[in-house]
Amino acid sequence: MANPSHPITTIDSRRAWDCPWYGVRQDRILLPNGSEGVYNVLELPDAVWILPVTTAGEIVLLRHYRYPLEKWIWELPAGHVEAGDEPLESAQRELREETGGEASEWRFLLKSNTMKGIGTETAHLFLATGVTLGATAHEPAEVMTVHPLPAAEVLRMARAGEIEDAISVLALLLAEPHL
């Protein structure tokens, strides 16, 4: 009989594919009705999103070319949590790498699952204030530009659907009372 708190049982599991950034786990499962199935799970480390607010009160957005979408999108700085790091440490690293930024204050906003039906990624959202910008350290595949913009304009963009990254929009709307 299935466990009500875990109604789907894993019969066996194997690594189907791996790359440096994520992997695919393929599970053979027993469903509540007694039938078997296969479930592929995209395994990723946790991630961080940072809402940087400069000392002048501007919000820093990235204009980032996203290869899978084949287009440029507006988003907040973000990245994965390094093994052994706390989410705040990774958020501080990502802010430095993607915007050249250092923040005087950090506020945790929310922890949320980003891929509930297909993957394991959990997002940790932070508000970084008193940010000063400097030289970036983008990875070769990070094709992006840094844009400090008035907070009111960024919030308008979020509400108008001009910022397509859902987690960035969530962070902006959660942080609005603190801006």
Biotite code that builds the C-alpha atoms (Angstrom):
import biotite.structure as struc

atoms = struc.array([
    struc.Atom([0.000, 0.000, 0.000], chain_id="A", res_id=1, res_name="MET", atom_name="CA", element="C"),
    struc.Atom([1.268, 3.473, -0.875], chain_id="A", res_id=2, res_name="ALA", atom_name="CA", element="C"),
    struc.Atom([2.412, 5.827, 1.857], chain_id="A", res_id=3, res_name="ASN", atom_name="CA", element="C"),
    struc.Atom([-0.048, 8.787, 1.894], chain_id="A", res_id=4, res_name="PRO", atom_name="CA", element="C"),
    struc.Atom([2.778, 11.284, 2.464], chain_id="A", res_id=5, res_name="SER", atom_name="CA", element="C"),
    struc.Atom([4.760, 9.787, -0.442], chain_id="A", res_id=6, res_name="HIS", atom_name="CA", element="C"),
    struc.Atom([2.167, 8.251, -2.813], chain_id="A", res_id=7, res_name="PRO", atom_name="CA", element="C"),
    struc.Atom([4.701, 7.523, -5.588], chain_id="A", res_id=8, res_name="ILE", atom_name="CA", element="C"),
    struc.Atom([7.374, 4.919, -4.811], chain_id="A", res_id=9, res_name="THR", atom_name="CA", element="C"),
    struc.Atom([10.772, 4.748, -6.492], chain_id="A", res_id=10, res_name="THR", atom_name="CA", element="C"),
    struc.Atom([11.508, 1.193, -7.675], chain_id="A", res_id=11, res_name="ILE", atom_name="CA", element="C"),
    struc.Atom([14.963, 2.002, -9.005], chain_id="A", res_id=12, res_name="ASP", atom_name="CA", element="C"),
    struc.Atom([16.939, 4.961, -10.236], chain_id="A", res_id=13, res_name="SER", atom_name="CA", element="C"),
    struc.Atom([19.806, 5.622, -12.641], chain_id="A", res_id=14, res_name="ARG", atom_name="CA", element="C"),
    struc.Atom([21.805, 8.584, -13.965], chain_id="A", res_id=15, res_name="ARG", atom_name="CA", element="C"),
    struc.Atom([20.638, 9.111, -17.542], chain_id="A", res_id=16, res_name="ALA", atom_name="CA", element="C"),
    struc.Atom([22.862, 12.078, -18.370], chain_id="A", res_id=17, res_name="TRP", atom_name="CA", element="C"),
    struc.Atom([25.232, 14.595, -16.782], chain_id="A", res_id=18, res_name="ASP", atom_name="CA", element="C"),
    struc.Atom([26.980, 17.839, -17.699], chain_id="A", res_id=19, res_name="CYS", atom_name="CA", element="C"),
    struc.Atom([28.862, 20.316, -15.508], chain_id="A", res_id=20, res_name="PRO", atom_name="CA", element="C"),
    struc.Atom([25.691, 22.280, -14.651], chain_id="A", res_id=21, res_name="TRP", atom_name="CA", element="C"),
    struc.Atom([22.958, 19.683, -14.195], chain_id="A", res_id=22, res_name="TYR", atom_name="CA", element="C"),
    struc.Atom([22.039, 16.029, -14.582], chain_id="A", res_id=23, res_name="GLY", atom_name="CA", element="C"),
    struc.Atom([19.064, 13.888, -15.462], chain_id="A", res_id=24, res_name="VAL", atom_name="CA", element="C"),
    struc.Atom([17.999, 11.114, -13.124], chain_id="A", res_id=25, res_name="ARG", atom_name="CA", element="C"),
    struc.Atom([15.638, 8.499, -14.546], chain_id="A", res_id=26, res_name="GLN", atom_name="CA", element="C"),
    struc.Atom([13.438, 6.765, -11.983], chain_id="A", res_id=27, res_name="ASP", atom_name="CA", element="C"),
    struc.Atom([11.255, 3.729, -12.465], chain_id="A", res_id=28, res_name="ARG", atom_name="CA", element="C"),
    struc.Atom([8.251, 4.399, -10.233], chain_id="A", res_id=29, res_name="ILE", atom_name="CA", element="C"),
    struc.Atom([5.185, 2.706, -8.793], chain_id="A", res_id=30, res_name="LEU", atom_name="CA", element="C"),
    struc.Atom([2.094, 4.909, -9.068], chain_id="A", res_id=31, res_name="LEU", atom_name="CA", element="C"),
    struc.Atom([-0.771, 4.978, -6.547], chain_id="A", res_id=32, res_name="PRO", atom_name="CA", element="C"),
    struc.Atom([-2.995, 2.903, -8.866], chain_id="A", res_id=33, res_name="ASN", atom_name="CA", element="C"),
    struc.Atom([-0.391, 0.095, -8.912], chain_id="A", res_id=34, res_name="GLY", atom_name="CA", element="C"),
    struc.Atom([0.940, 0.758, -12.403], chain_id="A", res_id=35, res_name="SER", atom_name="CA", element="C"),
    struc.Atom([4.594, 1.439, -13.154], chain_id="A", res_id=36, res_name="GLU", atom_name="CA", element="C"),
    struc.Atom([6.002, 4.452, -14.932], chain_id="A", res_id=37, res_name="GLY", atom_name="CA", element="C"),
    struc.Atom([9.185, 6.338, -15.706], chain_id="A", res_id=38, res_name="VAL", atom_name="CA", element="C"),
    struc.Atom([9.938, 9.814, -14.350], chain_id="A", res_id=39, res_name="TYR", atom_name="CA", element="C"),
    struc.Atom([12.898, 11.876, -15.534], chain_id="A", res_id=40, res_name="ASN", atom_name="CA", element="C"),
    struc.Atom([14.111, 14.404, -12.964], chain_id="A", res_id=41, res_name="VAL", atom_name="CA", element="C"),
    struc.Atom([16.342, 17.335, -13.855], chain_id="A", res_id=42, res_name="LEU", atom_name="CA", element="C"),
    struc.Atom([18.785, 17.641, -10.947], chain_id="A", res_id=43, res_name="GLU", atom_name="CA", element="C"),
    struc.Atom([20.260, 21.085, -10.359], chain_id="A", res_id=44, res_name="LEU", atom_name="CA", element="C"),
    struc.Atom([21.920, 22.744, -7.402], chain_id="A", res_id=45, res_name="PRO", atom_name="CA", element="C"),
    struc.Atom([19.992, 25.416, -5.545], chain_id="A", res_id=46, res_name="ASP", atom_name="CA", element="C"),
    struc.Atom([20.111, 28.882, -7.092], chain_id="A", res_id=47, res_name="ALA", atom_name="CA", element="C"),
    struc.Atom([20.121, 32.497, -5.966], chain_id="A", res_id=48, res_name="VAL", atom_name="CA", element="C"),
    struc.Atom([18.482, 35.621, -7.399], chain_id="A", res_id=49, res_name="TRP", atom_name="CA", element="C"),
    struc.Atom([19.642, 39.025, -6.233], chain_id="A", res_id=50, res_name="ILE", atom_name="CA", element="C"),
    struc.Atom([17.699, 42.288, -6.428], chain_id="A", res_id=51, res_name="LEU", atom_name="CA", element="C"),
    struc.Atom([20.506, 44.887, -6.284], chain_id="A", res_id=52, res_name="PRO", atom_name="CA", element="C"),
    struc.Atom([19.647, 48.466, -5.312], chain_id="A", res_id=53, res_name="VAL", atom_name="CA", element="C"),
    struc.Atom([22.438, 50.984, -5.789], chain_id="A", res_id=54, res_name="THR", atom_name="CA", element="C"),
    struc.Atom([23.383, 53.714, -3.343], chain_id="A", res_id=55, res_name="THR", atom_name="CA", element="C"),
    struc.Atom([21.486, 56.072, -5.717], chain_id="A", res_id=56, res_name="ALA", atom_name="CA", element="C"),
    struc.Atom([18.310, 53.951, -5.337], chain_id="A", res_id=57, res_name="GLY", atom_name="CA", element="C"),
    struc.Atom([18.423, 52.398, -8.811], chain_id="A", res_id=58, res_name="GLU", atom_name="CA", element="C"),
    struc.Atom([17.673, 48.728, -9.427], chain_id="A", res_id=59, res_name="ILE", atom_name="CA", element="C"),
    struc.Atom([20.295, 46.868, -11.402], chain_id="A", res_id=60, res_name="VAL", atom_name="CA", element="C"),
    struc.Atom([18.914, 44.700, -14.203], chain_id="A", res_id=61, res_name="LEU", atom_name="CA", element="C"),
    struc.Atom([20.796, 42.544, -16.646], chain_id="A", res_id=62, res_name="LEU", atom_name="CA", element="C"),
    struc.Atom([20.005, 42.391, -20.349], chain_id="A", res_id=63, res_name="ARG", atom_name="CA", element="C"),
    struc.Atom([20.984, 38.769, -20.887], chain_id="A", res_id=64, res_name="HIS", atom_name="CA", element="C"),
    struc.Atom([21.044, 36.752, -24.103], chain_id="A", res_id=65, res_name="TYR", atom_name="CA", element="C"),
    struc.Atom([19.420, 33.402, -23.295], chain_id="A", res_id=66, res_name="ARG", atom_name="CA", element="C"),
    struc.Atom([20.497, 30.836, -25.847], chain_id="A", res_id=67, res_name="TYR", atom_name="CA", element="C"),
    struc.Atom([17.684, 28.287, -25.197], chain_id="A", res_id=68, res_name="PRO", atom_name="CA", element="C"),
    struc.Atom([15.120, 31.047, -25.839], chain_id="A", res_id=69, res_name="LEU", atom_name="CA", element="C"),
    struc.Atom([17.173, 32.605, -28.672], chain_id="A", res_id=70, res_name="GLU", atom_name="CA", element="C"),
    struc.Atom([16.490, 36.098, -27.382], chain_id="A", res_id=71, res_name="LYS", atom_name="CA", element="C"),
    struc.Atom([17.573, 38.861, -25.024], chain_id="A", res_id=72, res_name="TRP", atom_name="CA", element="C"),
    struc.Atom([15.649, 39.139, -21.752], chain_id="A", res_id=73, res_name="ILE", atom_name="CA", element="C"),
    struc.Atom([15.658, 41.439, -18.739], chain_id="A", res_id=74, res_name="TRP", atom_name="CA", element="C"),
    struc.Atom([16.437, 39.717, -15.467], chain_id="A", res_id=75, res_name="GLU", atom_name="CA", element="C"),
    struc.Atom([18.062, 40.090, -12.075], chain_id="A", res_id=76, res_name="LEU", atom_name="CA", element="C"),
    struc.Atom([21.536, 38.720, -11.366], chain_id="A", res_id=77, res_name="PRO", atom_name="CA", element="C"),
    struc.Atom([21.304, 35.018, -10.534], chain_id="A", res_id=78, res_name="ALA", atom_name="CA", element="C"),
    struc.Atom([23.345, 31.844, -10.362], chain_id="A", res_id=79, res_name="GLY", atom_name="CA", element="C"),
    struc.Atom([23.794, 28.507, -8.673], chain_id="A", res_id=80, res_name="HIS", atom_name="CA", element="C"),
    struc.Atom([24.760, 27.830, -5.078], chain_id="A", res_id=81, res_name="VAL", atom_name="CA", element="C"),
    struc.Atom([28.275, 26.404, -5.004], chain_id="A", res_id=82, res_name="GLU", atom_name="CA", element="C"),
    struc.Atom([28.741, 23.097, -3.152], chain_id="A", res_id=83, res_name="ALA", atom_name="CA", element="C"),
    struc.Atom([29.604, 23.856, 0.470], chain_id="A", res_id=84, res_name="GLY", atom_name="CA", element="C"),
    struc.Atom([28.385, 27.481, 0.268], chain_id="A", res_id=85, res_name="ASP", atom_name="CA", element="C"),
    struc.Atom([25.472, 29.019, 2.069], chain_id="A", res_id=86, res_name="GLU", atom_name="CA", element="C"),
    struc.Atom([23.008, 30.702, -0.327], chain_id="A", res_id=87, res_name="PRO", atom_name="CA", element="C"),
    struc.Atom([24.074, 34.176, 0.878], chain_id="A", res_id=88, res_name="LEU", atom_name="CA", element="C"),
    struc.Atom([27.726, 33.447, 0.019], chain_id="A", res_id=89, res_name="GLU", atom_name="CA", element="C"),
    struc.Atom([26.708, 32.419, -3.501], chain_id="A", res_id=90, res_name="SER", atom_name="CA", element="C"),
    struc.Atom([24.463, 35.498, -3.836], chain_id="A", res_id=91, res_name="ALA", atom_name="CA", element="C"),
    struc.Atom([27.377, 37.748, -2.887], chain_id="A", res_id=92, res_name="GLN", atom_name="CA", element="C"),
    struc.Atom([29.631, 35.970, -5.413], chain_id="A", res_id=93, res_name="ARG", atom_name="CA", element="C"),
    struc.Atom([27.059, 36.209, -8.218], chain_id="A", res_id=94, res_name="GLU", atom_name="CA", element="C"),
    struc.Atom([26.479, 39.923, -7.552], chain_id="A", res_id=95, res_name="LEU", atom_name="CA", element="C"),
    struc.Atom([30.249, 40.522, -7.839], chain_id="A", res_id=96, res_name="ARG", atom_name="CA", element="C"),
    struc.Atom([30.650, 38.385, -10.983], chain_id="A", res_id=97, res_name="GLU", atom_name="CA", element="C"),
    struc.Atom([27.600, 39.585, -12.912], chain_id="A", res_id=98, res_name="GLU", atom_name="CA", element="C"),
    struc.Atom([27.470, 43.279, -11.955], chain_id="A", res_id=99, res_name="THR", atom_name="CA", element="C"),
    struc.Atom([30.802, 43.968, -10.255], chain_id="A", res_id=100, res_name="GLY", atom_name="CA", element="C"),
    struc.Atom([28.626, 44.859, -7.263], chain_id="A", res_id=101, res_name="GLY", atom_name="CA", element="C"),
    struc.Atom([29.212, 44.947, -3.541], chain_id="A", res_id=102, res_name="GLU", atom_name="CA", element="C"),
    struc.Atom([26.299, 45.532, -1.147], chain_id="A", res_id=103, res_name="ALA", atom_name="CA", element="C"),
    struc.Atom([26.331, 47.121, 2.289], chain_id="A", res_id=104, res_name="SER", atom_name="CA", element="C"),
    struc.Atom([23.166, 45.252, 3.414], chain_id="A", res_id=105, res_name="GLU", atom_name="CA", element="C"),
    struc.Atom([21.496, 41.954, 2.547], chain_id="A", res_id=106, res_name="TRP", atom_name="CA", element="C"),
    struc.Atom([17.925, 40.844, 3.243], chain_id="A", res_id=107, res_name="ARG", atom_name="CA", element="C"),
    struc.Atom([16.579, 37.340, 2.607], chain_id="A", res_id=108, res_name="PHE", atom_name="CA", element="C"),
    struc.Atom([13.223, 37.496, 0.793], chain_id="A", res_id=109, res_name="LEU", atom_name="CA", element="C"),
    struc.Atom([12.019, 33.962, 0.042], chain_id="A", res_id=110, res_name="LEU", atom_name="CA", element="C"),
    struc.Atom([12.906, 30.348, -0.700], chain_id="A", res_id=111, res_name="LYS", atom_name="CA", element="C"),
    struc.Atom([10.864, 28.757, -3.522], chain_id="A", res_id=112, res_name="SER", atom_name="CA", element="C"),
    struc.Atom([10.875, 25.729, -5.818], chain_id="A", res_id=113, res_name="ASN", atom_name="CA", element="C"),
    struc.Atom([11.350, 26.739, -9.465], chain_id="A", res_id=114, res_name="THR", atom_name="CA", element="C"),
    struc.Atom([10.785, 23.445, -11.306], chain_id="A", res_id=115, res_name="MET", atom_name="CA", element="C"),
    struc.Atom([8.252, 21.588, -9.199], chain_id="A", res_id=116, res_name="LYS", atom_name="CA", element="C"),
    struc.Atom([7.171, 19.161, -11.930], chain_id="A", res_id=117, res_name="GLY", atom_name="CA", element="C"),
    struc.Atom([10.496, 18.370, -13.586], chain_id="A", res_id=118, res_name="ILE", atom_name="CA", element="C"),
    struc.Atom([13.413, 19.339, -11.394], chain_id="A", res_id=119, res_name="GLY", atom_name="CA", element="C"),
    struc.Atom([15.029, 19.887, -8.030], chain_id="A", res_id=120, res_name="THR", atom_name="CA", element="C"),
    struc.Atom([16.120, 23.547, -8.177], chain_id="A", res_id=121, res_name="GLU", atom_name="CA", element="C"),
    struc.Atom([15.229, 25.731, -5.199], chain_id="A", res_id=122, res_name="THR", atom_name="CA", element="C"),
    struc.Atom([15.586, 29.514, -5.489], chain_id="A", res_id=123, res_name="ALA", atom_name="CA", element="C"),
    struc.Atom([16.844, 31.719, -2.668], chain_id="A", res_id=124, res_name="HIS", atom_name="CA", element="C"),
    struc.Atom([15.862, 35.355, -3.260], chain_id="A", res_id=125, res_name="LEU", atom_name="CA", element="C"),
    struc.Atom([17.788, 38.264, -1.739], chain_id="A", res_id=126, res_name="PHE", atom_name="CA", element="C"),
    struc.Atom([17.521, 42.035, -1.647], chain_id="A", res_id=127, res_name="LEU", atom_name="CA", element="C"),
    struc.Atom([20.950, 43.704, -1.723], chain_id="A", res_id=128, res_name="ALA", atom_name="CA", element="C"),
    struc.Atom([21.029, 47.410, -0.865], chain_id="A", res_id=129, res_name="THR", atom_name="CA", element="C"),
    struc.Atom([23.732, 50.053, -0.829], chain_id="A", res_id=130, res_name="GLY", atom_name="CA", element="C"),
    struc.Atom([25.218, 48.455, -3.950], chain_id="A", res_id=131, res_name="VAL", atom_name="CA", element="C"),
    struc.Atom([28.238, 49.973, -5.640], chain_id="A", res_id=132, res_name="THR", atom_name="CA", element="C"),
    struc.Atom([29.082, 48.666, -9.103], chain_id="A", res_id=133, res_name="LEU", atom_name="CA", element="C"),
    struc.Atom([32.500, 47.798, -10.498], chain_id="A", res_id=134, res_name="GLY", atom_name="CA", element="C"),
    struc.Atom([34.195, 45.510, -13.003], chain_id="A", res_id=135, res_name="ALA", atom_name="CA", element="C"),
    struc.Atom([32.299, 42.337, -13.940], chain_id="A", res_id=136, res_name="THR", atom_name="CA", element="C"),
    struc.Atom([33.678, 38.810, -14.328], chain_id="A", res_id=137, res_name="ALA", atom_name="CA", element="C"),
    struc.Atom([31.263, 37.169, -16.767], chain_id="A", res_id=138, res_name="HIS", atom_name="CA", element="C"),
    struc.Atom([31.740, 33.582, -17.874], chain_id="A", res_id=139, res_name="GLU", atom_name="CA", element="C"),
    struc.Atom([32.157, 33.115, -21.666], chain_id="A", res_id=140, res_name="PRO", atom_name="CA", element="C"),
    struc.Atom([28.523, 31.988, -22.111], chain_id="A", res_id=141, res_name="ALA", atom_name="CA", element="C"),
    struc.Atom([27.206, 34.897, -20.012], chain_id="A", res_id=142, res_name="GLU", atom_name="CA", element="C"),
    struc.Atom([26.418, 37.398, -22.740], chain_id="A", res_id=143, res_name="VAL", atom_name="CA", element="C"),
    struc.Atom([24.914, 40.271, -20.772], chain_id="A", res_id=144, res_name="MET", atom_name="CA", element="C"),
    struc.Atom([24.993, 43.984, -20.081], chain_id="A", res_id=145, res_name="THR", atom_name="CA", element="C"),
    struc.Atom([24.419, 45.765, -16.755], chain_id="A", res_id=146, res_name="VAL", atom_name="CA", element="C"),
    struc.Atom([21.674, 48.420, -16.493], chain_id="A", res_id=147, res_name="HIS", atom_name="CA", element="C"),
    struc.Atom([20.984, 50.498, -13.354], chain_id="A", res_id=148, res_name="PRO", atom_name="CA", element="C"),
    struc.Atom([17.439, 51.829, -13.835], chain_id="A", res_id=149, res_name="LEU", atom_name="CA", element="C"),
    struc.Atom([14.981, 53.864, -11.743], chain_id="A", res_id=150, res_name="PRO", atom_name="CA", element="C"),
    struc.Atom([13.068, 51.596, -9.354], chain_id="A", res_id=151, res_name="ALA", atom_name="CA", element="C"),
    struc.Atom([9.681, 52.852, -10.561], chain_id="A", res_id=152, res_name="ALA", atom_name="CA", element="C"),
    struc.Atom([10.617, 51.976, -14.161], chain_id="A", res_id=153, res_name="GLU", atom_name="CA", element="C"),
    struc.Atom([11.753, 48.457, -13.205], chain_id="A", res_id=154, res_name="VAL", atom_name="CA", element="C"),
    struc.Atom([8.556, 47.800, -11.239], chain_id="A", res_id=155, res_name="LEU", atom_name="CA", element="C"),
    struc.Atom([6.540, 49.066, -14.218], chain_id="A", res_id=156, res_name="ARG", atom_name="CA", element="C"),
    struc.Atom([8.497, 46.697, -16.487], chain_id="A", res_id=157, res_name="MET", atom_name="CA", element="C"),
    struc.Atom([7.769, 43.775, -14.137], chain_id="A", res_id=158, res_name="ALA", atom_name="CA", element="C"),
    struc.Atom([4.038, 44.488, -14.087], chain_id="A", res_id=159, res_name="ARG", atom_name="CA", element="C"),
    struc.Atom([3.914, 45.048, -17.871], chain_id="A", res_id=160, res_name="ALA", atom_name="CA", element="C"),
    struc.Atom([5.483, 41.661, -18.637], chain_id="A", res_id=161, res_name="GLY", atom_name="CA", element="C"),
    struc.Atom([8.670, 43.214, -20.018], chain_id="A", res_id=162, res_name="GLU", atom_name="CA", element="C"),
    struc.Atom([10.733, 41.210, -17.518], chain_id="A", res_id=163, res_name="ILE", atom_name="CA", element="C"),
    struc.Atom([10.103, 37.633, -18.598], chain_id="A", res_id=164, res_name="GLU", atom_name="CA", element="C"),
    struc.Atom([12.070, 35.812, -15.898], chain_id="A", res_id=165, res_name="ASP", atom_name="CA", element="C"),
    struc.Atom([9.363, 34.811, -13.409], chain_id="A", res_id=166, res_name="ALA", atom_name="CA", element="C"),
    struc.Atom([11.684, 34.538, -10.407], chain_id="A", res_id=167, res_name="ILE", atom_name="CA", element="C"),
    struc.Atom([13.037, 38.042, -11.102], chain_id="A", res_id=168, res_name="SER", atom_name="CA", element="C"),
    struc.Atom([9.470, 39.383, -11.166], chain_id="A", res_id=169, res_name="VAL", atom_name="CA", element="C"),
    struc.Atom([8.679, 37.543, -7.933], chain_id="A", res_id=170, res_name="LEU", atom_name="CA", element="C"),
    struc.Atom([11.731, 39.064, -6.210], chain_id="A", res_id=171, res_name="ALA", atom_name="CA", element="C"),
    struc.Atom([10.822, 42.558, -7.427], chain_id="A", res_id=172, res_name="LEU", atom_name="CA", element="C"),
    struc.Atom([7.241, 42.350, -6.195], chain_id="A", res_id=173, res_name="LEU", atom_name="CA", element="C"),
    struc.Atom([8.272, 40.837, -2.851], chain_id="A", res_id=174, res_name="LEU", atom_name="CA", element="C"),
    struc.Atom([10.889, 43.544, -2.285], chain_id="A", res_id=175, res_name="ALA", atom_name="CA", element="C"),
    struc.Atom([8.683, 46.460, -3.325], chain_id="A", res_id=176, res_name="GLU", atom_name="CA", element="C"),
    struc.Atom([7.744, 47.418, 0.266], chain_id="A", res_id=177, res_name="PRO", atom_name="CA", element="C"),
    struc.Atom([11.473, 47.637, 1.101], chain_id="A", res_id=178, res_name="HIS", atom_name="CA", element="C"),
    struc.Atom([12.433, 49.845, -1.852], chain_id="A", res_id=179, res_name="LEU", atom_name="CA", element="C"),
])
